[in-house]
Amino acid sequence: MAKILVIDLGTTYFKITLFDRNGRLCESCRLAPPIRAVQTDYMELDIDALDDVVAKGIAELRDRADGGLADVEAVTFATQTNSFVLLDASHHPLTPIVLWPDRRAANLEAEVRRQCEIPGFAATTGIPQVNAQFMLAKLLWLRQHSPEIWKQIGKLCLISDCLTLLLTGKHVTEAGAAGLTGLLDIHRCRWWPEMLARLEIDERWLPEVVRAGTDMGPIDPQAAGRFGLPDTCRLVVGCLDQYAGAIGAGNVEPGMISETTGTVLATVRCADRFAAQLGPTVFQGPAFREGLYWRMAFGDVSANYLHWYRDQLPDRPDFDQLVALAAPIEPGAEGLRPRTDVALTDPEAVFEGMTSRHAPGHAVRCIMEAVAGALGDQAAAVSDGPVPGEIHSTGGAARSDLWLQIKADVLGATMTATQCSEPTSLGAAILAEAALGGADVPQVARQWVRLKPPHRPDPGRHRRYQALRSNPAGSP
């Protein structure tokens, strides 16, 4: 059966997955790219290493797959953003790929924010605020510290643009990923001249902007040979990983919401209009068709707290064991609450109200409830009206029936997890299938996204959580 190959360019791991054209996951592997921290706060990846890791992952799938990869009809991607490389006019790298967590521009954060104090910035870019981890901050740093590089720039590529260039020779970027750089007019899907001028960026350096799901045609024959793919294989432009995850969760129609509880907590809403007054935590960007927008909020009160707490325990229980500890604990965890304004160090500093009667199960339940509360705040932030009655859930936490039920009870909304273990890759594959089959993305998603039984809120527990939220120091 014909296949779709997906390359997920994650920050910690690259995942390579293979789907058949019924949306079934056939094979997957993940590899850690050789990221370098050459100095304090620097995070870089050589462009040749990107090529090598992708080639290695594809070769691993080729060895596993029955019949190899001869039946792969399309390759696509999910991607991080604000990770970039500068090339000269001959496509030779002037820099490594500077990854988005890189903090070399930390001292320029105030200057970067000043540069973005331009009328209409948030309304044009969909970005409420910037920091030193944005690409534009590092570009400003390079312009100041490496003027000899700045003079030689011929092309600027986001990390997924590098992959597209490797596979097709074409300098193209996806609108959703480009939208989070602060340089794009997200309504026209065109680079914004006013911001380019402020940062002294020549538009000729920048890739052509296309929407997710654009068919770029057959990959370059040399690339096909390099990666062991058939000459007939096509590249379909993927999208930002959080947006791909939303598609893979079936969040493809205006008004729907999905969430991912992983290292960070992210909530994405599909909308049919841009909203001007969503507040300082919501990012907006172009979706897979004109007139459709993604709204996204994210934060670091997430499963990272659970991983941190596990590391404090002498036996380092696994995820399922932690959940089992929390299962018998009543809502409210007997008054235990996490402090989210302090570093994750000593549990006694992080957990407010901790006493001798509190066991590890209380701490785990407390974390789960805090993440559920943060999810409720994010869902409200991305909604310029009522929060939908159902939220689709992905990420590692979606494996836990208890955590899904806690979220349902805290929010008063049905939580529904997806069956696919790789929803981000599935979302990218849905984009490719829509392009190959001439269908629209929602139509394919309805066929390919398979959901688990829903977790509906218990009215009594929801009332208890509402009472706790209005009076956290009291009892439900």
HUZI-V628852 format. One record per residue. RES is the residue in one letter. OMEGA is omega in whole degrees, 0 to 359 (* if undefined). NEAR is the number of other C-alpha atoms within 12 Angstrom. Layout:
RES_OMEGA_NEAR ; RES_OMEGA_NEAR
This chain:
M_179_20 ; A_186_27 ; K_173_39 ; I_180_47 ; L_182_56 ; V_177_53 ; I_180_53 ; D_183_49 ; L_180_43 ; G_181_31 ; T_182_32 ; T_181_22 ; Y_164_22 ; F_176_37 ; K_176_37 ; I_183_41 ; T_181_47 ; L_178_44 ; F_169_40 ; D_186_28 ; R_164_30 ; N_178_25 ; G_179_37 ; R_177_30 ; L_183_32 ; C_182_32 ; E_174_31 ; S_172_31 ; C_177_31 ; R_181_28 ; L_178_30 ; A_177_24 ; P_183_31 ; P_180_26 ; I_179_29 ; R_169_22 ; A_190_20 ; V_174_16 ; Q_175_11 ; T_178_14 ; D_177_21 ; Y_171_23 ; M_187_30 ; E_175_32 ; L_177_34 ; D_181_30 ; I_176_37 ; D_178_24 ; A_175_24 ; L_178_37 ; D_185_30 ; D_182_23 ; V_178_31 ; V_179_42 ; A_180_30 ; K_180_26 ; G_178_34 ; I_178_38 ; A_178_28 ; E_178_25 ; L_180_35 ; R_180_30 ; D_182_18 ; R_190_18 ; A_176_26 ; D_182_17 ; G_179_14 ; G_183_24 ; L_183_37 ; A_183_26 ; D_177_27 ; V_182_42 ; E_181_36 ; A_171_47 ; V_181_55 ; T_186_56 ; F_161_51 ; A_191_51 ; T_163_48 ; Q_176_40 ; T_185_41 ; N_167_39 ; S_192_43 ; F_176_46 ; V_175_41 ; L_179_40 ; L_172_31 ; D_185_22 ; A_180_18 ; S_178_13 ; H_175_24 ; H_183_22 ; P_173_26 ; L_179_29 ; T_163_32 ; P_169_33 ; I_178_42 ; V_187_44 ; L_188_41 ; W_179_37 ; P_178_31 ; D_185_33 ; R_182_27 ; R_183_31 ; A_184_32 ; A_181_24 ; N_181_18 ; L_186_27 ; E_179_25 ; A_179_18 ; E_179_22 ; V_179_30 ; R_177_26 ; R_179_19 ; Q_182_27 ; C_175_33 ; E_183_21 ; I_182_21 ; P_176_13 ; G_184_18 ; F_183_28 ; A_181_37 ; A_182_29 ; T_185_35 ; T_184_42 ; G_183_41 ; I_183_42 ; P_181_31 ; Q_181_30 ; V_175_35 ; N_187_32 ; A_179_30 ; Q_175_36 ; F_178_40 ; M_185_42 ; L_176_41 ; A_180_39 ; K_175_42 ; L_177_38 ; L_178_32 ; W_181_29 ; L_179_28 ; R_182_23 ; Q_188_18 ; H_182_15 ; S_182_18 ; P_179_15 ; E_175_14 ; I_183_24 ; W_182_27 ; K_186_21 ; Q_187_23 ; I_173_32 ; G_181_26 ; K_171_36 ; L_181_43 ; C_162_46 ; L_186_47 ; I_178_49 ; S_174_49 ; D_176_47 ; C_179_42 ; L_178_45 ; T_179_41 ; L_178_31 ; L_186_32 ; L_188_40 ; T_187_29 ; G_183_24 ; K_183_28 ; H_190_32 ; V_176_37 ; T_178_46 ; E_189_51 ; A_182_48 ; G_177_52 ; A_178_49 ; A_181_49 ; G_180_45 ; L_175_47 ; T_184_48 ; G_183_48 ; L_187_44 ; L_166_40 ; D_189_32 ; I_180_40 ; H_179_32 ; R_185_21 ; C_178_35 ; R_177_30 ; W_187_33 ; W_186_31 ; P_183_22 ; E_179_26 ; M_178_31 ; L_181_27 ; A_181_16 ; R_182_22 ; L_179_29 ; E_178_23 ; I_179_28 ; D_183_24 ; E_180_24 ; R_176_19 ; W_195_27 ; L_181_33 ; P_171_34 ; E_182_28 ; V_177_34 ; V_179_35 ; R_174_37 ; A_180_49 ; G_178_43 ; T_178_37 ; D_181_31 ; M_179_33 ; G_182_27 ; P_177_28 ; I_181_35 ; D_181_26 ; P_178_21 ; Q_177_17 ; A_178_28 ; A_177_29 ; G_181_21 ; R_185_21 ; F_177_33 ; G_180_32 ; L_179_34 ; P_180_30 ; D_182_27 ; T_181_23 ; C_182_35 ; R_171_36 ; L_172_46 ; V_183_44 ; V_178_51 ; G_182_55 ; C_175_55 ; L_186_50 ; D_180_40 ; Q_178_50 ; Y_176_54 ; A_177_51 ; G_177_49 ; A_179_50 ; I_180_53 ; G_174_47 ; A_181_50 ; G_181_46 ; N_189_47 ; V_180_38 ; E_180_30 ; P_179_25 ; G_180_29 ; M_179_33 ; I_171_46 ; S_180_53 ; E_175_54 ; T_176_51 ; T_179_39 ; G_176_28 ; T_170_23 ; V_174_27 ; L_181_38 ; A_178_43 ; T_183_48 ; V_176_51 ; R_173_52 ; C_185_43 ; A_180_31 ; D_175_26 ; R_174_26 ; F_180_33 ; A_188_30 ; A_189_23 ; Q_180_20 ; L_178_26 ; G_191_25 ; P_184_20 ; T_187_27 ; V_176_38 ; F_180_43 ; Q_182_50 ; G_183_52 ; P_179_44 ; A_191_47 ; F_174_42 ; R_182_31 ; E_179_22 ; G_180_21 ; L_183_31 ; Y_167_39 ; W_169_51 ; R_186_49 ; M_171_45 ; A_179_39 ; F_181_33 ; G_186_27 ; D_168_25 ; V_190_36 ; S_181_36 ; A_176_35 ; N_177_26 ; Y_180_38 ; L_177_43 ; H_178_26 ; W_183_25 ; Y_178_35 ; R_182_28 ; D_178_20 ; Q_185_21 ; L_186_21 ; P_183_10 ; D_179_12 ; R_182_17 ; P_178_22 ; D_186_17 ; F_182_26 ; D_178_21 ; Q_177_19 ; L_180_34 ; V_180_31 ; A_177_21 ; L_184_26 ; A_188_33 ; A_183_26 ; P_183_19 ; I_181_26 ; E_176_24 ; P_182_42 ; G_176_42 ; A_179_40 ; E_173_29 ; G_181_30 ; L_180_38 ; R_177_35 ; P_172_38 ; R_182_25 ; T_181_23 ; D_180_13 ; V_178_16 ; A_179_17 ; L_182_24 ; T_182_17 ; D_181_18 ; P_181_32 ; E_176_22 ; A_185_17 ; V_183_25 ; F_178_33 ; E_179_26 ; G_183_25 ; M_178_24 ; T_181_18 ; S_181_11 ; R_182_14 ; H_179_26 ; A_178_23 ; P_179_35 ; G_177_31 ; H_181_36 ; A_180_44 ; V_179_47 ; R_179_40 ; C_179_43 ; I_180_43 ; M_180_49 ; E_179_44 ; A_178_39 ; V_177_44 ; A_177_41 ; G_177_34 ; A_176_34 ; L_178_46 ; G_178_39 ; D_180_28 ; Q_180_38 ; A_177_43 ; A_183_28 ; A_182_31 ; V_181_41 ; S_173_36 ; D_178_24 ; G_180_15 ; P_174_18 ; V_180_27 ; P_182_27 ; G_178_25 ; E_178_30 ; I_177_43 ; H_190_46 ; S_176_52 ; T_181_47 ; G_183_35 ; G_182_30 ; A_180_40 ; A_176_40 ; R_186_26 ; S_176_31 ; D_180_27 ; L_182_32 ; W_176_45 ; L_180_44 ; Q_176_37 ; I_178_45 ; K_179_47 ; A_182_40 ; D_180_33 ; V_185_39 ; L_188_41 ; G_182_34 ; A_177_33 ; T_177_31 ; M_183_44 ; T_180_38 ; A_180_43 ; T_180_40 ; Q_185_27 ; C_180_31 ; S_180_30 ; E_185_43 ; P_178_47 ; T_178_47 ; S_177_52 ; L_179_56 ; G_177_56 ; A_178_54 ; A_177_54 ; I_176_59 ; L_181_53 ; A_180_49 ; E_178_44 ; A_179_37 ; A_181_34 ; L_187_33 ; G_180_21 ; G_179_16 ; A_173_18 ; D_187_24 ; V_179_38 ; P_180_28 ; Q_179_22 ; V_181_32 ; A_179_35 ; R_180_24 ; Q_190_23 ; W_183_33 ; V_182_39 ; R_188_28 ; L_174_27 ; K_176_23 ; P_184_18 ; P_172_25 ; H_183_31 ; R_183_27 ; P_172_29 ; D_185_23 ; P_181_19 ; G_179_16 ; R_177_24 ; H_178_29 ; R_179_22 ; R_180_27 ; Y_176_35 ; Q_179_25 ; A_177_19 ; L_182_26 ; R_180_27 ; S_180_13 ; N_187_14 ; P_181_23 ; A_182_17 ; G_179_19 ; S_181_20 ; P_*_22
